[in-house]
Amino acid sequence: MHSDLAMKTLIARRERERHLAINQPLNLRVSKPFAANLQIKSLVHGATPSEVARMLMDLGCQQLGWDLDSPV
């Protein structure tokens, strides 16, 4: 169930980002276990760690009712 949601979110995020003119790099500090899990999840889903991190941020923002892709 969670894997299906992750793949749907990842595919939707890829479609939205395909047309963006600029992607701004962002550095995040995370724990070693988090970084390792991010690597594993990205391998499982055939994505990059950056894509999976953006997907996680997107899902978290949706749950909070935030839209970080629109201007404040």
Long-range contacts (C-beta under 8 A, 24 or more apart in sequence): 3-44, 3-45, 5-59, 6-41, 6-45, 6-55, 7-45, 9-55, 9-58, 9-59, 10-45, 10-47, 10-51, 10-52, 10-55, 13-51, 13-54, 13-55, 13-58, 14-51, 16-69, 17-54, 28-53
